[in-house]
Amino acid sequence: MLKFFEELTDRVLRGGEITCEEASRLMETDKQRDIIHLTGFANSIRDKFKGSLINVCAIINAKSGRCSEDCRFCSQSSLYSTTIDKYPLLEKDEIIAGARRADEYGINRFSIVVSGRDVKNSAEWESICGTIDEMRSIAGVDICASLGTLTKESAGDLKKAGLKRYHHNLETSESFFPSICTTHSYEVRAETVKAAKEAGMSVCCGGIFGLGETRAHRIELAFTLKELDVDSIPLNFLNPIPGTPLEKAKPLHPMEILKIIALFRFVNPTKGIRVCGGRDKNLRSVQSLIFAAGASGLMTGNYLTTAGSNVNDDMQMIEDLMLERI
């Protein structure tokens, strides 16, 4: 396997690409020794194209619960009996205060996230756009938003308000998506990514793993994101929530997660790859190896409806690894 890793890495470092068949062979790596070698080669690709700079982001759950969609992993769906907090859109000042706290911690991206398929309420939409406009004054933080599906018009509104990056995950591969969600199509999600790009925003788009998908599904998603030419790829790992259809899903092994990170780095060598939801619960004591496996960013603090990692601990981890925050 070592020679195979070397050949692929050399090709990618010279600007070449790997094939789906080669990606499949990467994912078939199961020996601990080979996985460690694989992460080392992925690390060299990260270092070549992203250097030692690590992008750190945080989010605010600005509107929680009561979502009409049936994504089987999501605790915010109104179709499932979960115990999460449910509340309407937060006030503008509370969202801006969250961004200022992120700035004080040295976090360089902060995202406004709301539940639901999209924002239908015109008053809420105007409030969100106004909030984004005011947040431009926080010089140290780039503002992102995750507001569900977009049209060309709504994407234009966000761009006009000053939003530079939009977040909208595909969640999984197109072939596996019907097993995860039936209330909207994969095409709707992809069209939102395209609308954001056409409006002139960069796009953060990835998925969640541990849903029951196969390795082939993970490879399919990696190449779909390559085709869409997204700028940042967030990788999330299922933290099963009681009351959701996937509450008894078996967690992924930490070494499998490292392979997934490496896969996405080999397929998308020049893109930002950040490890987000489920990191602490699934990776446990090997969290710091995400960067060796090819990640160039992480989400810190709490997630949408579950507790996340300590910000100071994450900043210390980056420093201890002799990496730098952007």
Secondary structure, DSSP 8 states (H G I E B T S, - for coil): -HHHHHHHHHHHHTT----HHHHHHHHT--SHHHHHHHHHHHHHHHHHHHTTEEEEEEEEEEEBS-B----TT-TTBTTS------B----HHHHHHHHHHHHHHT--EEEEEE-SSS---HHHHHHHHHHHHHHTT-TT-EEEEE-S---HHHHHHHHHHT--EEE---BS-TTTGGGT--SS-HHHHHHHHHHHHHTT-EEE--EEE-SS--HHHHHHHHHHHHHHT-SEEEEEE----TTSTTTT-----HHHHHHHHHHHHHHSTTSEEEE-TTHHHHHGGGTTHHHHTT--EEE-B--SSS--B-HHHHHHHHHHTT-EE-
